[in-house]
Amino acid sequence: MDIDINDKEFCLFQRLIYDESGINLTPTKRELLKSRLMKRLRERALTSFKEYYQYVTEEDATGEEMVMMLDCISTNLTEFFREPAHFDFLSKKGLPALLENKRKKREKKIRIWSAGCSTGEEPYTLSIVLSEHIGATREWDIKILATDLSTRVLKKAMQGLYLKNRIKGISPQMLNTHFKKGTGSFSDYYQIQDHLKDMIVFRRLNLTNDDFPFKGHFDFIFCRNVMIYFDKETQSELVSKYYKHLAPDGYLFIGHSESLAGTNNKFRYVQPTVYQK
């Protein structure tokens, strides 16, 4: 069954999705929107996009369908050690400087935020880098907050279970140290070890919320390949919030196709896609 989406319906969903998530769907994304939402129409046995819009905005008092709809719209492409220059910088410059500063203060607390964590490869990569660099991480108070808009990908991230083709680029030594190979029907899978999982807290969070429920500050914030879905106004608001929630001298990492150009911000440029408070 093929159901078309007319101009008025597209505009209604375009505005709704923007208001709820900050995702800016241009007219070129019309077919993408249609194909993604068709899954929800079939699930709800609805025969038009008008009916689905009415269901999401008026009939579903629980708000669960809104979450399901945004799950369908958000794109979640990621891999371990994606954009490796960031992790090189972290290992060679960011972490050594941070650890030296912590030692001077006699402090052993590290806080990192992976914003738009998708299926978990980014926060688990961060926990691997910390483990490799620090060694005895249990002697430290380390927490990586991993957030995403999609409950679907967060569920996968919390499992920490990956097919072997998803862990390409990880050395045999790292595999032995940080992953457990599955057996039997799971022989093609690798499971993240508990010493990495223990560092990470997964939460659903909408980045366009006016306020974030954080008390302390982060030493590093990773928000990579997320802002490309936002317009400049939303990007500027988000970057300002990141600045507010970073510790002094903290670093912000953004995606290789992104830039802070055109956003009103106080960050100091360090190198492409790396900025410091």
C-alpha positions as CSV (number, residue, x, y, z in Angstrom):
1,M,0.0,0.0,0.0
2,D,1.5,3.3,-1.1
3,I,0.2,6.5,0.5
4,D,1.2,9.9,-0.8
5,I,2.0,12.9,1.4
6,N,0.7,16.3,0.1
7,D,2.3,19.7,0.5
8,K,0.1,20.7,3.5
9,E,0.8,17.4,5.3
10,F,4.6,17.6,4.7
11,C,4.6,21.2,6.1
12,L,2.6,20.1,9.2
13,F,5.2,17.3,9.9
14,Q,8.1,19.5,9.1
15,R,7.0,22.1,11.7
16,L,6.1,19.4,14.3
17,I,9.4,17.6,14.0
18,Y,11.3,20.9,14.1
19,D,9.4,22.0,17.2
20,E,9.9,18.7,19.0
21,S,13.5,17.9,18.0
22,G,15.1,20.8,16.2
23,I,15.6,18.6,13.2
24,N,15.2,20.8,10.1
25,L,13.6,18.8,7.2
26,T,14.1,20.6,4.0
27,P,11.7,19.9,1.0
28,T,14.4,17.6,-0.4
29,K,13.7,15.3,2.5
30,R,10.0,14.8,1.6
31,E,10.5,11.2,0.2
32,L,12.7,10.3,3.2
33,L,10.0,11.5,5.6
34,K,7.3,9.6,3.7
35,S,9.3,6.3,3.7
36,R,10.2,6.6,7.3
37,L,6.7,7.4,8.6
38,M,5.0,4.7,6.4
39,K,6.2,2.2,9.1
40,R,4.2,4.0,11.7
41,L,1.1,4.3,9.5
42,R,1.2,0.5,8.9
43,E,1.7,-0.2,12.6
44,R,-1.3,1.9,13.5
45,A,-3.4,0.7,10.5
46,L,-3.9,4.3,9.3
47,T,-4.7,5.2,5.7
48,S,-3.4,8.8,5.4
49,F,-0.7,11.1,6.8
50,K,-3.5,13.4,7.9
51,E,-4.8,10.6,10.2
52,Y,-1.4,9.9,11.5
53,Y,-0.7,13.6,12.2
54,Q,-4.0,13.8,14.1
55,Y,-3.1,10.6,16.1
56,V,0.3,11.9,17.1
57,T,-0.8,15.4,18.1
58,E,-4.3,14.9,19.5
59,E,-5.3,11.2,20.1
60,D,-2.1,9.7,21.8
61,A,-2.3,11.1,25.3
62,T,0.7,9.1,26.4
63,G,3.2,10.9,24.1
64,E,4.7,7.5,23.2
65,E,3.9,7.8,19.5
66,M,5.7,11.1,19.3
67,V,8.8,9.3,20.6
68,M,8.3,6.5,18.1
69,M,7.9,9.0,15.2
70,L,11.1,10.8,16.2
71,D,12.9,7.5,16.4
72,C,12.0,6.8,12.8
73,I,13.2,10.3,11.6
74,S,16.5,10.4,13.4
75,T,19.5,9.0,11.4
76,N,21.9,6.9,13.4
77,L,25.2,6.2,11.5
78,T,28.2,5.5,13.7
79,E,31.2,3.2,14.3
80,F,34.0,2.6,16.8
81,F,36.8,5.1,16.6
82,R,34.9,7.1,13.9
83,E,36.8,10.2,13.0
84,P,40.0,8.9,14.6
85,A,41.7,12.4,14.7
86,H,39.5,13.2,17.7
87,F,40.7,10.2,19.7
88,D,44.3,10.9,18.8
89,F,43.9,14.5,20.1
90,L,42.2,13.1,23.2
91,S,45.0,10.6,23.9
92,K,48.0,12.9,23.1
93,K,46.8,16.3,24.3
94,G,43.3,16.5,25.9
95,L,43.6,13.7,28.4
96,P,47.3,14.3,29.5
97,A,46.5,18.0,30.1
98,L,43.3,17.1,32.0
99,L,45.0,14.5,34.2
100,E,47.9,16.9,35.0
101,N,45.3,19.5,36.1
102,K,43.4,17.0,38.1
103,R,46.6,15.8,39.9
104,K,47.4,19.4,40.8
105,K,43.9,19.8,42.3
106,R,44.2,16.3,44.0
107,E,40.9,15.5,42.2
108,K,40.0,12.2,40.5
109,K,36.7,13.0,38.9
110,I,36.2,13.0,35.1
111,R,33.0,13.8,33.3
112,I,32.3,13.3,29.6
113,W,29.1,13.8,27.5
114,S,28.4,11.9,24.3
115,A,25.5,13.9,22.9
116,G,23.8,11.9,20.1
117,C,25.4,8.6,21.1
118,S,23.3,6.5,18.7
119,T,24.0,2.7,19.2
120,G,26.8,3.3,21.7
121,E,30.0,3.0,19.6
122,E,31.1,6.6,20.5
123,P,30.8,6.4,24.3
124,Y,32.3,2.9,24.4
125,T,35.2,4.2,22.3
126,L,35.6,7.0,24.8
127,S,35.7,4.4,27.7
128,I,38.3,2.4,25.8
129,V,40.5,5.4,25.4
130,L,40.2,6.3,29.1
131,S,40.9,2.7,30.1
132,E,43.9,2.5,27.8
133,H,45.3,5.8,28.9
134,I,44.6,5.8,32.7
135,G,44.8,2.1,33.3
136,A,43.3,1.6,36.8
137,T,40.1,3.4,36.0
138,R,38.4,2.1,39.1
139,E,40.6,4.4,41.2
140,W,38.9,7.3,39.4
141,D,35.4,8.7,39.6
142,I,34.6,8.5,35.8
143,K,31.2,8.9,34.2
144,I,30.3,9.2,30.6
145,L,26.8,10.5,30.0
146,A,25.5,9.1,26.7
147,T,22.3,10.6,25.4
148,D,20.2,10.3,22.3
149,L,16.7,11.3,21.1
150,S,16.0,7.8,20.0
151,T,14.9,5.2,22.5
152,R,15.4,2.5,19.9
153,V,19.2,3.1,19.5
154,L,19.6,3.6,23.3
155,K,18.2,0.2,23.9
156,K,20.9,-1.3,21.5
157,A,23.6,0.8,23.1
158,M,22.8,-0.4,26.6
159,Q,23.1,-4.0,25.4
160,G,26.6,-3.4,24.2
161,L,26.4,-6.3,21.8
162,Y,27.9,-5.9,18.3
163,L,28.3,-8.0,15.2
164,K,31.9,-8.7,14.3
165,N,31.6,-6.5,11.2
166,R,30.8,-3.5,13.5
167,I,34.1,-3.8,15.4
168,K,36.5,-3.4,12.5
169,G,39.3,-1.0,13.3
170,I,39.7,-2.3,16.8
171,S,43.1,-4.0,17.4
172,P,43.2,-7.7,18.5
173,Q,44.7,-6.5,21.8
174,M,41.8,-4.1,22.5
175,L,39.4,-6.8,21.5
176,N,40.9,-9.2,24.1
177,T,40.9,-6.6,26.8
178,H,37.6,-4.9,26.4
179,F,35.3,-7.3,24.5
180,K,34.0,-10.8,25.1
181,K,33.5,-13.0,22.1
182,G,30.1,-14.7,21.9
183,T,29.6,-18.5,21.7
184,G,27.0,-20.7,20.1
185,S,24.3,-18.7,18.3
186,F,26.2,-15.5,19.3
187,S,29.5,-16.6,17.8
188,D,29.4,-13.7,15.4
189,Y,29.0,-11.2,18.2
190,Y,31.2,-9.3,20.6
191,Q,30.0,-8.1,24.1
192,I,31.4,-5.0,25.7
193,Q,33.0,-5.9,29.1
194,D,31.6,-4.6,32.3
195,H,34.6,-2.4,33.2
196,L,33.6,-0.2,30.2
197,K,29.9,-0.4,30.8
198,D,30.3,0.7,34.4
199,M,31.6,4.1,33.2
200,I,28.6,4.9,31.1
201,V,25.1,6.2,31.9
202,F,22.6,6.1,29.0
203,R,19.7,8.5,28.9
204,R,17.1,9.8,26.5
205,L,17.5,13.6,26.0
206,N,16.2,16.1,23.5
207,L,19.0,18.6,22.7
208,T,16.4,21.3,22.0
209,N,15.2,21.3,25.6
210,D,15.4,24.8,27.1
211,D,17.4,23.4,30.0
212,F,19.5,20.3,30.6
213,P,19.2,18.4,34.0
214,F,22.9,18.6,34.8
215,K,24.4,20.0,38.0
216,G,28.1,19.7,37.4
217,H,30.3,20.5,34.4
218,F,31.8,18.2,31.7
219,D,35.5,18.0,30.9
220,F,34.8,16.9,27.3
221,I,31.6,17.1,25.2
222,F,31.3,15.1,22.0
223,C,28.5,16.2,19.7
224,R,29.4,14.9,16.3
225,N,27.3,14.9,13.1
226,V,24.2,16.0,15.0
227,M,24.1,19.7,14.4
228,I,23.9,19.2,10.6
229,Y,20.2,18.4,11.1
230,F,19.6,21.8,12.8
231,D,19.3,25.3,11.3
232,K,21.8,28.1,12.4
233,E,19.5,29.4,15.1
234,T,19.1,26.0,16.8
235,Q,22.9,25.4,16.3
236,S,23.7,28.7,18.0
237,E,21.4,27.9,21.0
238,L,22.9,24.4,21.4
239,V,26.5,25.6,21.2
240,S,25.8,28.2,23.9
241,K,24.4,25.5,26.1
242,Y,27.5,23.3,25.5
243,Y,29.7,26.3,26.5
244,K,27.6,26.7,29.7
245,H,28.0,23.0,30.7
246,L,31.7,22.7,30.0
247,A,34.3,23.1,32.7
248,P,36.9,25.8,32.2
249,D,39.4,24.7,29.6
250,G,37.0,21.9,28.6
251,Y,36.8,20.7,25.0
252,L,34.0,20.5,22.5
253,F,34.3,18.0,19.6
254,I,32.0,18.3,16.6
255,G,31.7,16.3,13.3
256,H,34.1,16.5,10.4
257,S,31.3,18.1,8.2
258,E,30.4,20.7,10.8
259,S,31.7,24.1,11.9
260,L,30.9,26.7,14.5
261,A,31.1,29.4,11.8
262,G,28.0,31.5,11.8
263,T,27.1,30.6,15.4
264,N,27.5,33.2,18.1
265,N,29.9,31.5,20.5
266,K,32.8,32.1,22.9
267,F,34.8,29.0,22.1
268,R,38.5,29.1,21.1
269,Y,39.4,27.3,17.9
270,V,42.0,24.6,18.6
271,Q,42.0,22.6,15.3
272,P,39.4,21.6,12.8
273,T,36.3,20.4,14.7
274,V,37.9,20.8,18.1
275,Y,37.1,23.9,20.3
276,Q,38.1,24.9,23.9
277,K,36.3,26.9,26.5
